[in-house]
Amino acid sequence: MNFHGKDIKIFTGSSNKSVATAIAGCLGLPLGKSDCCTFSDGEISVSLHESVRGSECFIVQSTCYPVNDNLMELLIMIDAMKRASAARITAVIPYFGYARQDRKSKARDPISAKLVADLITTAGADRILTMDLHAAQIQGFFNIPVDHLVGQPLLAAHLKERIGTNTDDYVVVSPDLGSVTRARNFAAKIGCPLAIVDKRRQKANVSEVMNIIGDVKGKKVILVDDMIDTAGTICNAAAAIIEKGGAASVTACATHGVLSGPAIERIDKSPIKEFILLDTVPLSEEKMLDKFTVLPVAPVFAEAIERIYADKPFANIFA
């Protein structure tokens, strides 16, 4: 039995309204009535237009571009609900920004992911629900419960249906050494062999492919990563797989399509035949290419929200 709140309410910020609407639809609930606007000086204002007293509240907000505006909006929404006596507040963050700043890579560096975790906790969030943190240990930056969903089963199920029993024709490839564990798990899910692209990064957002570990000749390659930002790594890997490895085709997939800077141009010019993404980060019409296939995360988040509300375990959420 749930004693946390008399009812459940789903609210959304500005960043992921379509996902929030889909989540509410899966749960058979209306979206909570709220407004987020910006004053002429850039300050963010949030207004709740319905009571949340004693309610179990979920705020859906990816902290993607514009990162700082979306983060501040989330913090203010949490504060507004806390002051309005919500029983419990869960920040539903499909894409968690600042996740790549999870450690000190050189002297006097900040650990911004920890700072963001502290801000969300201090604002009044009681729980975090997110997907595919860039570094899983970020869960430990929070002093509140974190439910960490993974996007791989959604991507794997989509591809497995397409591959069927022809697993010998496909190879899963990790675009760099840091993604090997992720790619290995993905390969196990769809029953395909694994290969690795070994690269050397010379400076930020620039990478040079050095070698391909494994046999991809004549194979249909599936490149797997958690996040695509400027797309340099995955596009270079795709080019090397075709030119050096002799692969028949390349399909890429990732959970988060950040797609900043030259990403769209690079993907458009790359030999990648299809790019499969989840909708944790909204993809504008300007960025939409014919290569993109976007899969919805709303059903998984809706089930997770339902389990949080009912105090049920997450262990078999993808069973």
GULO-75581 format. One line per 4 residues: for each residue x, y, z of N, C-alpha, C. Coordinates in Angstrom, 1 decimal. Atoms other than C-alpha are relative to their C-alpha. Last residue first. Layout:
N
X Y Z X Y Z X Y Z | ...
//
This chain:
319
0.2 1.4 0.2 11.6 -8.7 -18.3 -1.1 -0.2 -1.0 | -0.2 0.3 1.4 12.6 -5.1 -18.8 -0.2 -1.4 -0.3 | 0.7 -1.0 0.8 11.2 -3.8 -15.4 0.1 -0.3 -1.5 | 0.5 0.6 1.2 12.3 -7.0 -13.7 -0.7 0.9 -0.9
-0.9 1.1 0.4 14.5 -5.6 -10.9 -0.4 -0.6 -1.3 | -0.4 -0.3 1.3 12.5 -2.3 -10.5 0.7 -1.2 -0.7 | -1.4 0.0 0.4 10.7 -3.2 -7.3 0.2 0.2 -1.5 | -0.4 1.3 0.6 7.2 -2.0 -6.4 1.4 0.0 -0.5
-1.1 0.6 -0.8 6.5 0.9 -4.1 0.3 -1.4 -0.4 | 0.6 1.2 -0.7 3.1 1.6 -5.9 1.1 -0.7 0.9 | 1.2 -0.4 -0.8 4.1 5.2 -6.8 -0.5 -1.2 0.8 | -0.4 -0.9 -1.1 7.6 4.1 -7.8 -1.2 0.4 0.9
-0.7 0.8 -1.0 6.3 1.2 -9.8 0.4 0.8 1.2 | 1.0 0.8 -0.7 3.9 3.4 -11.7 0.5 -0.8 1.1 | 0.7 -0.9 -0.9 6.7 5.9 -12.4 -1.1 -0.8 0.7 | -0.9 -0.3 -1.2 8.9 3.1 -13.7 -0.8 0.9 1.0
-0.1 1.2 -0.8 6.1 1.8 -16.0 0.8 0.3 1.3 | 1.3 0.1 -0.6 5.5 5.3 -17.3 0.0 -1.2 0.9 | 0.0 -0.9 -1.1 9.3 5.7 -17.9 -1.4 0.0 0.7 | -0.9 0.5 -1.1 9.4 2.5 -19.9 -0.1 1.0 1.2
0.5 1.2 -0.6 6.3 3.4 -22.0 0.9 -0.5 1.2 | 1.2 -0.2 -0.9 7.5 7.0 -22.6 -0.5 -1.3 0.7 | -0.3 0.5 -1.3 10.9 6.1 -24.0 -1.1 0.0 1.0 | 0.6 -0.7 -1.2 9.8 6.4 -27.6 0.5 -0.7 1.3
0.8 0.9 -0.7 12.1 5.3 -30.6 -0.5 0.7 1.3 | 0.1 -0.4 -1.4 13.5 7.7 -33.1 -1.0 -0.9 0.7 | 1.2 0.7 -0.5 14.7 6.5 -36.5 0.0 0.3 1.5 | 0.3 0.1 -1.4 17.1 9.0 -38.1 -1.3 -0.9 0.2
-0.7 1.1 -0.7 18.6 8.5 -41.5 -0.5 -0.3 1.4 | 0.6 1.2 0.4 16.0 10.7 -43.2 0.6 -1.3 0.6 | -0.5 0.6 1.3 17.4 13.5 -41.2 -0.8 -1.2 -0.3 | 0.5 1.3 0.4 15.7 15.5 -38.4 0.5 -0.3 -1.4
-1.1 1.0 -0.1 17.9 18.4 -37.2 -0.4 -1.4 -0.5 | -1.2 -0.5 0.7 15.8 21.3 -38.4 1.0 -1.1 0.0 | 0.2 0.3 1.5 12.6 19.4 -37.4 1.2 0.4 -0.8 | 0.7 -1.0 0.8 13.9 19.5 -33.8 -0.2 -0.4 -1.4
-0.6 -0.2 1.3 14.9 16.3 -32.0 -0.8 1.0 -0.8 | 0.9 -0.3 1.1 13.9 16.3 -28.3 0.8 0.3 -1.3 | -0.3 -1.4 0.4 16.5 14.6 -26.0 -0.9 0.3 -1.2 | -0.4 -0.6 -1.3 15.3 11.4 -24.3 0.3 1.5 -0.2
0.5 -1.4 -0.1 13.6 10.5 -27.6 0.3 0.7 1.3 | 1.1 -0.1 -0.9 15.7 7.3 -28.2 -0.4 1.5 0.1 | -0.1 -0.7 -1.3 17.9 7.1 -31.2 -1.2 -0.1 0.8 | 1.1 0.3 -0.9 18.5 4.8 -34.2 0.2 0.7 1.3
-0.4 -0.4 -1.3 20.8 6.1 -37.0 -1.2 -0.1 0.9 | 1.1 -0.3 -0.9 20.5 4.4 -40.3 0.5 0.4 1.4 | 1.2 0.2 0.8 22.9 4.0 -43.3 -1.2 0.4 0.8 | 1.0 0.7 -0.9 26.0 5.4 -41.6 -1.3 0.0 -0.8
0.6 1.2 0.6 28.4 6.2 -44.4 -1.0 -0.7 0.8 | -0.7 1.2 -0.4 28.9 9.8 -43.1 -0.6 -1.2 -0.7 | -1.0 0.3 1.0 27.8 13.0 -44.9 0.7 -1.4 0.3 | 0.6 0.0 1.4 24.5 13.3 -43.1 1.0 -0.4 -1.0
0.8 1.2 0.2 26.0 12.3 -39.8 -0.5 -0.1 -1.4 | -0.9 1.2 0.0 28.8 14.9 -40.1 -0.8 -1.3 -0.2 | -0.7 0.0 1.3 26.3 17.7 -41.1 0.9 -1.3 -0.1 | 1.0 0.3 1.1 24.0 16.8 -38.2 0.7 -0.1 -1.3
0.5 1.3 0.0 26.8 16.7 -35.6 -0.8 -0.4 -1.2 | 0.0 0.5 1.4 28.6 19.9 -36.6 -0.6 -1.4 -0.1 | -1.1 -0.4 1.0 27.8 21.7 -33.3 -0.2 -0.6 -1.4 | -0.4 -1.4 -0.1 25.5 19.7 -31.0 1.0 0.3 -1.1
-0.1 -0.5 1.3 23.6 16.4 -31.6 0.3 1.5 -0.1 | -0.2 -1.4 -0.3 22.5 15.5 -28.1 0.2 0.9 -1.3 | -0.5 -0.7 1.2 21.0 12.3 -29.4 0.1 1.5 0.4 | 0.2 -1.5 0.0 20.8 10.3 -26.2 0.6 0.6 -1.2
1.2 -0.4 -0.8 20.2 6.5 -26.2 -0.2 1.5 -0.1 | -0.4 -0.6 -1.2 22.4 5.5 -29.1 -1.2 0.4 0.8 | 1.1 -0.2 -0.9 22.3 3.5 -32.3 0.5 0.5 1.3 | -0.5 -0.5 -1.3 24.4 3.3 -35.5 -1.2 0.2 1.0
1.1 -0.6 -0.7 23.8 1.2 -38.6 0.5 0.4 1.4 | -0.1 -0.4 -1.4 26.8 0.5 -40.8 -1.3 0.6 0.4 | 0.8 -1.2 -0.3 26.9 -1.4 -44.1 0.1 0.3 1.5 | 1.1 -0.2 1.1 28.8 -4.1 -46.0 -0.8 1.3 0.3
1.4 0.3 -0.4 31.9 -3.8 -43.8 -0.9 0.3 -1.1 | 0.7 0.6 1.1 35.4 -3.7 -45.5 -1.4 -0.5 0.4 | 0.5 1.3 -0.4 37.3 -3.1 -42.3 -0.7 -0.7 -1.1 | -1.0 0.9 -0.4 39.5 -0.3 -43.5 -0.5 -1.4 0.3
-1.2 -0.1 0.8 37.1 1.8 -45.6 1.1 -1.0 0.4 | 0.3 0.2 1.4 33.7 0.7 -44.2 1.3 0.0 -0.8 | 0.6 1.3 0.1 34.7 0.3 -40.5 -0.3 -0.4 -1.5 | -1.1 1.0 -0.1 37.0 3.3 -40.7 -0.5 -1.4 -0.2
-0.8 -0.1 1.2 34.2 5.5 -42.0 1.1 -1.0 0.0 | 0.8 0.5 1.1 31.8 4.3 -39.3 0.8 0.0 -1.3 | 0.0 1.4 -0.1 34.4 4.9 -36.6 -0.7 -0.7 -1.2 | -1.3 0.5 0.3 35.0 8.4 -37.8 0.1 -1.5 0.0
-0.2 -0.1 1.5 31.3 9.0 -37.8 1.4 -0.4 -0.5 | 0.8 1.0 0.7 30.9 7.6 -34.3 0.1 0.1 -1.5 | -0.5 1.3 -0.3 33.8 9.6 -32.8 -0.7 -1.0 -0.8 | -1.3 0.2 0.6 33.0 12.9 -34.4 0.4 -1.4 0.1
0.1 1.1 1.0 29.2 12.8 -33.7 1.4 -0.3 -0.6 | -0.4 -0.6 1.3 29.3 16.3 -32.0 0.1 -1.1 -1.1 | 0.0 -1.5 -0.2 27.2 14.9 -29.1 0.4 0.6 -1.3 | -0.6 -0.6 1.2 26.0 11.3 -29.6 0.0 1.5 0.2
0.3 -1.4 0.3 25.4 9.5 -26.3 0.7 0.5 -1.3 | 1.0 -0.5 -0.9 25.3 5.9 -25.0 -0.5 1.4 -0.4 | -0.6 -1.0 -1.0 27.1 4.3 -27.9 -1.2 0.5 0.9 | 0.8 -0.3 -1.2 26.5 1.3 -30.2 0.8 1.0 0.9
-0.8 -0.8 -0.9 27.7 0.8 -33.8 -0.9 0.4 1.2 | 0.8 -0.9 -0.9 25.8 -2.0 -35.6 0.9 0.7 1.0 | -0.6 -0.4 -1.3 27.8 -3.5 -38.5 -1.1 0.9 0.7 | 0.9 -1.1 -0.3 26.3 -5.5 -41.4 0.3 0.4 1.4
1.1 0.1 -1.1 29.2 -7.8 -42.2 -0.8 1.3 0.0 | 1.2 0.5 0.6 31.3 -8.1 -45.4 -1.2 -0.1 0.9 | 0.0 0.1 1.5 34.5 -7.7 -43.5 -1.3 -0.7 -0.5 | 1.2 -0.6 0.4 33.8 -6.9 -39.8 -0.2 -0.1 -1.5
0.3 0.1 1.5 36.4 -9.1 -38.2 -1.4 0.6 -0.3 | 1.1 0.9 0.3 37.7 -8.0 -34.8 -0.3 0.0 -1.5 | -0.3 1.3 -0.7 39.9 -5.2 -33.4 -1.2 -0.9 -0.2 | 1.3 0.7 -0.3 39.7 -2.3 -35.8 0.4 -1.4 0.5
0.0 1.4 0.3 42.7 0.1 -35.7 -1.4 -0.6 0.3 | -1.3 0.7 0.2 43.8 3.7 -35.5 -0.1 -1.4 -0.5 | 0.1 1.4 -0.1 40.8 6.0 -35.7 1.3 -0.7 -0.4 | -0.6 0.6 1.1 41.7 9.6 -35.0 -0.1 -1.5 0.2
-0.6 1.3 -0.3 39.5 11.7 -32.7 0.6 -0.6 -1.3 | -0.8 0.5 1.2 38.6 15.3 -32.4 0.6 -1.3 0.3 | 0.9 0.1 1.2 35.9 16.6 -30.0 0.7 -0.4 -1.3 | 1.5 0.1 -0.2 38.5 17.6 -27.4 -0.8 0.0 -1.3
0.5 -1.2 -0.7 42.1 17.0 -28.5 -1.5 -0.1 0.1 | -1.1 -1.0 0.0 44.3 14.2 -29.9 -0.4 1.2 0.8 | 0.6 -1.4 0.0 41.9 11.3 -29.2 1.2 1.0 0.2 | -0.8 -0.9 -0.9 43.5 8.0 -30.2 -0.6 1.4 -0.1
-0.3 -1.4 0.5 41.2 5.3 -31.6 0.9 0.7 1.0 | -1.1 -0.6 -0.8 40.7 1.5 -31.3 0.4 1.4 -0.5 | -0.8 -1.0 0.7 37.4 0.4 -32.9 0.9 0.7 1.0 | -0.3 -1.3 -0.7 36.1 -2.7 -31.2 0.8 0.9 -1.0
-1.3 -0.5 0.5 34.4 -5.9 -32.5 0.2 1.4 0.6 | -0.5 -1.3 -0.4 31.7 -8.1 -31.0 1.3 0.4 -0.6 | -1.4 -0.2 -0.4 29.7 -11.1 -32.2 0.4 1.5 0.2 | -1.0 -0.3 1.1 25.9 -11.1 -32.4 1.4 0.1 0.6
-0.6 1.3 0.4 23.2 -12.7 -30.1 1.0 0.2 -1.2 | 0.5 0.3 1.3 20.9 -9.6 -29.8 0.7 -1.3 -0.6 | 1.5 -0.1 0.1 21.2 -9.2 -26.1 -0.5 -0.4 -1.3 | 0.6 1.2 -0.7 24.8 -10.5 -25.9 -1.5 0.0 -0.1
-0.2 1.1 0.9 25.9 -7.9 -28.5 -0.6 -1.3 0.6 | 1.0 -0.2 1.1 24.3 -5.1 -26.4 0.1 -1.2 -0.9 | 1.3 0.3 -0.5 26.2 -6.3 -23.3 -1.1 0.0 -1.1 | 0.0 1.4 -0.3 29.4 -6.3 -25.2 -1.3 -0.5 0.5
0.2 0.7 1.3 28.7 -2.9 -26.7 -0.1 -1.5 0.3 | 1.4 -0.2 0.5 28.1 -1.4 -23.2 -0.2 -0.8 -1.3 | 0.9 0.7 -0.9 31.3 -3.0 -21.8 -1.5 0.1 -0.5 | 0.0 1.5 0.2 33.3 -1.9 -24.8 -1.0 -0.7 0.8
1.4 0.5 0.2 32.2 1.8 -24.7 -0.1 -1.5 -0.1 | 0.8 -0.3 -1.2 35.4 3.2 -23.2 -1.4 -0.5 -0.1 | -0.2 0.9 -1.1 37.5 1.4 -25.8 -0.9 0.3 1.2 | -1.3 -0.3 -0.7 36.0 3.3 -28.7 0.1 -1.0 1.2
-0.7 -1.0 0.8 33.2 3.0 -31.4 1.3 0.4 0.7 | -0.1 -1.1 -1.0 32.1 -0.4 -29.9 0.9 1.1 -0.7 | -1.3 -0.7 -0.1 31.0 -2.6 -32.8 0.0 1.1 1.1 | 0.2 -1.2 -0.8 28.1 -5.1 -32.9 1.4 0.5 0.2
-1.1 -0.2 -1.1 28.6 -7.5 -35.8 -0.3 1.2 0.7 | -0.2 -1.2 -0.8 25.8 -8.8 -38.1 1.1 -0.1 1.0 | -0.2 -1.1 1.0 25.4 -11.4 -40.9 0.4 1.3 0.7 | -1.3 0.2 0.6 25.8 -14.3 -38.4 0.4 1.1 -1.0
-1.0 -0.6 -0.8 22.8 -13.1 -36.5 1.4 -0.1 -0.5 | -1.2 -0.2 0.8 20.4 -13.9 -39.3 1.1 0.7 0.8 | -1.0 1.1 -0.2 17.8 -15.5 -37.0 1.3 0.2 -0.8 | 0.6 1.3 -0.1 15.7 -12.3 -36.6 1.1 -1.1 0.3
-1.1 1.0 0.3 17.8 -9.3 -37.5 -0.6 -1.4 -0.1 | -0.4 -0.1 1.4 14.8 -6.9 -37.7 1.0 -1.1 -0.4 | 1.1 0.3 0.9 13.2 -8.0 -34.5 0.3 0.1 -1.5 | 0.2 1.4 0.0 16.5 -8.0 -32.8 -1.1 -0.5 -0.9
-0.9 0.6 1.0 17.1 -4.4 -33.9 -0.1 -1.5 0.0 | 0.3 -0.5 1.3 14.1 -3.0 -32.1 0.8 -0.7 -1.1 | 1.3 0.6 0.4 14.5 -5.2 -29.1 -0.4 0.4 -1.4 | -0.3 1.3 0.3 18.2 -4.1 -28.8 -1.3 -0.8 -0.5
-0.7 0.0 1.2 17.3 -0.4 -28.9 0.2 -1.5 -0.5 | 0.9 -0.6 1.0 14.7 -0.7 -26.2 0.6 -0.1 -1.4 | 1.1 1.0 0.4 16.8 -3.1 -24.2 -1.0 0.5 -1.0 | -0.4 1.1 0.8 19.8 -0.7 -24.4 -1.1 -1.0 -0.4
0.7 -0.1 1.3 18.0 2.4 -23.0 0.3 -1.2 -0.9 | -0.9 0.1 1.1 18.8 1.8 -19.4 -0.7 -0.1 -1.3 | 0.5 0.9 1.1 16.9 3.0 -16.3 1.1 -0.1 -1.1 | -0.8 -0.2 1.2 18.6 4.4 -13.2 -0.5 -1.0 -1.1
0.4 1.1 0.8 16.3 4.9 -10.2 0.6 0.2 -1.4 | -0.1 -0.2 1.5 18.1 7.2 -7.9 -0.4 -1.3 -0.7 | 0.1 1.1 0.9 17.2 7.4 -4.2 0.1 0.4 -1.4 | 1.4 0.4 0.1 18.4 10.5 -2.3 0.0 -1.2 -1.0
0.3 0.5 -1.3 21.9 11.5 -1.2 -1.5 -0.4 0.1 | 1.3 -0.4 -0.6 22.9 11.9 -4.8 -0.1 -0.6 1.4 | -0.1 -1.4 -0.3 26.5 11.8 -6.1 -1.2 0.5 0.8 | -0.6 -0.2 -1.3 26.4 8.0 -5.8 0.2 1.4 0.4
1.1 0.4 -1.0 24.1 7.7 -8.8 0.5 0.3 1.4 | 0.7 -1.2 -0.3 26.9 9.5 -10.7 -1.2 -0.2 1.0 | -0.3 -0.4 -1.4 28.7 6.2 -10.5 -0.6 1.3 0.4 | 0.9 0.5 -1.0 26.9 5.1 -13.6 0.2 0.4 1.4
-0.8 0.8 -1.0 28.9 7.4 -15.8 -0.9 -0.5 1.1 | -1.3 0.2 0.7 27.2 8.8 -18.9 0.9 -0.8 0.9 | -1.0 -1.0 -0.4 23.9 8.3 -17.1 1.3 -0.3 -0.7 | -1.3 0.0 0.5 21.7 6.0 -19.1 0.9 1.2 0.3
-0.4 1.1 1.0 18.2 6.9 -18.1 1.4 0.2 -0.5 | -0.8 -0.5 1.2 16.8 9.0 -15.2 0.3 -1.3 -0.8 | 0.2 1.1 1.0 14.4 8.8 -12.2 0.7 0.5 -1.3 | -0.4 -0.3 1.4 15.5 10.9 -9.2 -0.3 -1.3 -0.9
-0.4 1.2 0.8 13.9 10.9 -5.8 0.3 0.5 -1.4 | 0.0 1.1 -0.8 12.9 13.3 -3.0 0.6 -1.3 -0.7 | 0.4 1.3 0.6 13.6 16.5 -4.8 0.2 -1.1 1.0 | 1.1 0.7 -0.7 13.7 19.5 -2.5 -0.4 -1.2 -0.7
1.2 -0.6 0.4 15.9 22.2 -4.1 -1.2 -0.7 0.6 | 0.2 -1.1 -0.9 18.8 20.9 -2.0 -1.3 0.7 -0.4 | 0.4 0.5 -1.3 18.6 17.6 -3.8 -0.4 1.1 0.9 | 1.3 0.7 0.2 18.6 19.1 -7.3 -0.5 -0.5 1.4
1.0 -1.0 0.3 21.4 21.5 -6.4 -1.4 -0.6 0.0 | 0.2 -0.7 -1.3 23.5 18.7 -4.8 -1.1 1.1 -0.2 | 0.7 1.0 -0.9 23.2 16.5 -7.9 -0.4 0.7 1.3 | 1.4 0.1 0.5 24.1 19.5 -10.1 -0.8 -0.9 0.9
0.6 -1.3 -0.3 27.3 20.1 -8.0 -1.5 0.0 -0.4 | 0.2 0.0 -1.5 28.2 16.4 -8.2 -0.8 1.3 0.4 | 1.1 0.9 -0.2 27.9 16.5 -12.0 -0.4 -0.1 1.4 | 1.3 -0.7 0.2 30.0 19.6 -12.0 -1.2 -0.9 0.1
0.7 1.2 0.3 33.1 18.0 -10.6 -1.5 0.5 -0.1 | 1.2 0.3 -0.8 35.2 21.1 -10.9 -0.5 -1.4 -0.3 | 1.2 0.2 0.7 38.8 21.0 -12.3 -1.2 -0.1 0.9 | 0.9 -1.1 -0.2 41.6 22.5 -10.3 -1.2 -0.1 -0.8
0.0 -0.8 -1.2 44.2 19.9 -11.5 -1.0 1.2 -0.1 | -1.2 -0.7 -0.2 43.2 17.7 -14.4 -0.1 0.9 1.3 | -0.9 0.5 1.0 40.6 15.1 -15.2 1.3 0.7 0.0 | -1.1 -1.0 0.2 38.7 15.8 -12.0 0.9 -0.7 -1.0
-1.3 0.2 -0.7 35.6 13.6 -12.2 0.9 1.1 -0.3 | 0.2 0.9 -1.1 31.9 13.4 -13.3 1.3 -0.2 0.8 | -0.9 -0.6 -1.0 31.9 16.2 -15.8 -0.1 -0.7 1.3 | -1.4 0.3 0.4 30.4 14.0 -18.5 1.0 0.7 0.9
-0.5 1.4 -0.5 27.1 13.9 -16.6 1.4 -0.3 -0.4 | -1.3 -0.1 -0.8 26.7 17.7 -17.0 0.5 -1.3 0.5 | -1.2 -0.8 0.5 23.2 17.1 -18.4 1.1 0.1 1.1 | -0.6 -0.7 -1.1 21.0 14.2 -17.3 1.2 0.8 -0.5
-1.4 -0.3 0.3 18.8 13.0 -20.2 0.5 0.9 1.1 | -0.4 1.0 1.1 15.4 11.3 -19.3 1.5 0.2 -0.4 | -1.0 -0.6 0.9 15.3 13.4 -16.1 0.5 -1.0 -1.0 | -0.2 1.0 1.1 12.2 12.5 -14.0 0.9 0.7 -1.1
-0.5 -0.6 1.2 12.6 14.5 -10.8 0.2 -1.0 -1.1 | -1.0 0.8 0.8 10.4 12.8 -8.2 0.4 0.8 -1.2 | -0.4 -0.5 1.3 8.7 14.9 -5.6 1.0 -0.8 -0.6 | -1.3 0.5 0.5 6.9 13.5 -2.6 0.2 0.4 -1.4
-0.4 1.1 -1.0 4.0 14.7 -0.4 1.4 -0.5 -0.4 | 0.1 1.3 0.6 3.6 18.0 -2.2 0.6 -1.0 0.9 | 0.3 1.2 -0.8 3.2 20.8 0.3 -0.2 -1.2 -0.8 | 1.5 0.2 0.1 3.0 23.9 -2.0 -0.4 -1.3 0.7
0.6 -1.1 -0.7 6.5 25.0 -0.9 -1.5 -0.1 0.0 | -0.3 0.2 -1.4 7.9 21.7 -2.1 -0.7 1.0 0.9 | 0.8 1.1 -0.5 6.0 22.0 -5.3 0.3 -0.3 1.4 | 1.4 -0.4 0.0 7.4 25.5 -6.1 -0.9 -1.1 0.6
0.2 -0.9 -1.1 10.9 24.4 -5.1 -1.4 0.4 0.1 | -0.1 0.8 -1.2 10.8 21.4 -7.5 -0.3 0.9 1.2 | 1.2 0.8 -0.1 9.5 23.7 -10.3 0.0 -0.9 1.3 | 1.1 -0.9 -0.4 12.3 26.2 -9.6 -1.3 -0.8 0.2
-0.2 -0.4 -1.4 15.0 23.5 -9.7 -1.2 0.8 0.5 | 0.3 1.2 -0.8 13.6 22.1 -13.0 0.1 0.3 1.5 | 1.4 0.2 0.0 13.5 25.5 -14.6 -0.4 -1.2 0.9 | 0.5 -0.9 -0.9 17.1 26.1 -13.5 -1.6 -0.1 0.1
-0.4 0.4 -1.3 18.2 22.9 -15.2 -0.7 1.0 1.0 | 0.8 1.2 -0.4 16.3 23.7 -18.3 0.3 -0.5 1.4 | 1.4 -0.4 -0.1 17.8 27.2 -18.5 -0.9 -1.2 0.4 | 0.1 -0.8 -1.2 21.3 25.9 -17.8 -1.5 0.5 0.2
-0.2 0.8 -1.2 21.1 23.2 -20.4 -0.3 0.8 1.2 | -1.0 -0.8 -0.8 19.6 25.1 -23.3 0.2 -0.6 1.4 | -0.1 -1.4 0.5 20.1 22.4 -24.6 -1.3 0.7 0.0 | -0.7 -0.1 1.3 19.5 19.2 -22.5 0.1 1.5 -0.4
-0.8 -1.2 -0.1 18.5 19.0 -18.8 1.0 0.0 -1.2 | -1.3 0.3 0.4 15.6 16.7 -19.6 0.9 1.2 0.1 | -0.8 -1.1 0.5 12.5 17.6 -17.6 1.4 -0.5 -0.3 | -0.8 0.5 1.2 9.6 15.4 -16.5 0.8 1.2 -0.6
-0.3 -1.1 0.9 8.4 16.5 -13.0 0.9 -0.6 -1.1 | -1.1 0.4 0.9 6.7 13.7 -11.0 0.2 1.2 -1.0 | -0.3 -0.8 1.2 4.5 14.6 -8.1 1.2 -0.4 -0.7 | -1.3 0.6 0.5 2.9 12.3 -5.4 0.3 0.7 -1.4
0.0 0.8 1.2 0.2 14.6 -3.9 1.4 -0.6 -0.3 | 0.1 1.5 -0.2 -0.3 15.7 -0.4 0.1 -0.9 -1.2 | -0.1 0.4 -1.4 -0.9 19.3 -1.5 -0.3 -1.5 0.2 | -0.9 1.2 -0.1 -0.3 19.5 -5.2 0.1 -0.4 1.4
-0.6 0.4 -1.3 -3.1 22.0 -5.9 0.8 -1.3 -0.1 | 0.9 0.9 -0.7 -3.6 23.3 -9.5 0.7 -0.4 1.3 | 1.4 -0.4 0.1 -2.3 26.1 -11.6 -0.9 -1.0 0.6 | 0.8 1.2 -0.1 1.4 25.9 -10.7 -1.5 0.4 0.1
1.3 -0.1 -0.7 3.4 28.9 -11.9 -0.7 -1.4 0.0 | 0.8 1.2 0.1 7.1 28.9 -12.8 -1.3 0.3 0.8 | 1.2 0.0 -0.9 9.1 32.0 -13.6 -0.8 -1.2 -0.2 | 1.0 1.0 0.2 12.6 32.0 -15.1 -1.1 0.1 1.0
0.4 0.8 -1.1 14.8 35.1 -15.1 -1.2 -0.9 -0.3 | -0.5 1.3 0.1 16.2 36.2 -18.5 -0.4 -0.9 1.2 | -1.4 0.1 -0.5 15.9 39.9 -18.0 0.5 -1.4 0.0 | -0.8 -0.7 0.9 12.7 40.1 -20.1 1.5 0.0 0.3
0.2 -1.5 0.0 11.0 37.5 -17.9 1.0 0.6 -1.0 | -1.3 -0.7 -0.3 11.0 33.8 -18.9 -0.3 1.5 -0.1 | -0.3 -1.1 0.9 8.0 31.5 -18.8 1.3 0.7 0.5 | -1.4 -0.4 -0.2 7.1 28.1 -17.3 0.2 1.1 -1.0
-0.6 -0.8 1.0 3.4 27.4 -16.8 1.4 0.3 0.3 | -1.0 -0.9 -0.5 1.6 24.7 -14.9 0.5 0.8 -1.2 | 0.1 -1.3 0.6 -1.4 22.4 -15.1 1.1 0.9 0.6 | 0.3 -1.0 -1.0 -0.5 18.8 -14.5 0.0 1.4 -0.6
-1.2 -0.7 -0.5 -0.6 16.6 -17.5 -0.5 1.0 1.0 | -0.3 -1.2 0.7 -3.7 14.4 -17.7 1.3 0.6 0.5 | 0.1 -1.2 -0.8 -3.5 10.8 -16.6 0.1 1.3 -0.8 | 1.4 -0.4 0.0 -4.1 7.5 -18.3 -0.3 1.2 0.9
0.6 0.2 -1.3 -0.7 6.2 -17.3 -1.4 0.4 0.1 | -0.2 1.4 -0.3 0.5 5.8 -20.9 -0.6 -0.4 1.4 | 0.9 0.7 0.8 -1.0 9.2 -21.7 0.0 -1.5 0.3 | 1.3 -0.2 -0.6 0.9 10.8 -18.9 -1.1 -0.8 -0.7
-0.1 0.7 -1.3 4.1 9.3 -20.2 -1.4 0.1 0.7 | 0.1 1.4 0.3 3.2 10.5 -23.8 0.0 -0.9 1.3 | 1.4 0.3 0.5 2.5 14.0 -22.6 -0.2 -1.5 -0.3 | 0.9 -0.1 -1.2 5.8 14.0 -20.7 -1.4 -0.3 -0.3
-0.3 1.2 -0.7 7.7 12.8 -23.8 -0.9 0.0 1.3 | 0.6 1.1 0.7 6.1 15.5 -25.9 0.2 -1.3 0.7 | 1.4 0.0 -0.1 6.8 18.2 -23.4 -0.6 -1.2 -0.7 | 0.4 1.3 0.5 10.5 17.4 -23.1 -1.5 -0.1 0.1
-0.9 0.8 0.9 12.4 20.6 -22.6 -0.6 -1.2 -0.6 | 0.0 -0.4 1.4 9.8 23.1 -21.3 0.8 -0.9 -0.9 | -0.6 -1.2 0.3 9.0 21.6 -17.9 0.0 0.3 -1.5 | -1.1 -0.1 1.0 6.5 18.9 -17.4 0.5 1.4 0.0
-0.2 -1.4 0.5 4.1 17.8 -14.6 1.2 0.0 -1.0 | -1.1 -0.1 0.9 2.7 14.4 -13.9 0.1 1.4 -0.5 | 0.1 -1.1 1.0 0.4 14.0 -10.8 1.3 0.1 -0.8 | -1.2 -0.1 0.8 -0.3 11.0 -8.6 -0.2 1.1 -1.1
0.2 0.3 1.4 -2.9 10.9 -5.8 1.4 0.2 -0.7 | 1.4 0.4 0.3 -3.3 10.8 -2.1 -0.2 -0.2 -1.5 | 0.8 -1.1 0.5 0.4 10.8 -1.4 -1.4 -0.5 -0.4 | -0.7 -1.2 0.3 3.2 8.8 0.2 -0.9 1.2 -0.4
0.5 -1.0 -0.9 1.1 6.1 1.9 0.6 1.4 -0.3 | -0.8 -1.2 0.1 1.2 3.5 -0.8 -0.5 1.1 0.9 | 0.9 -1.2 0.0 0.0 0.0 0.0 0.9 1.2 0.0
//
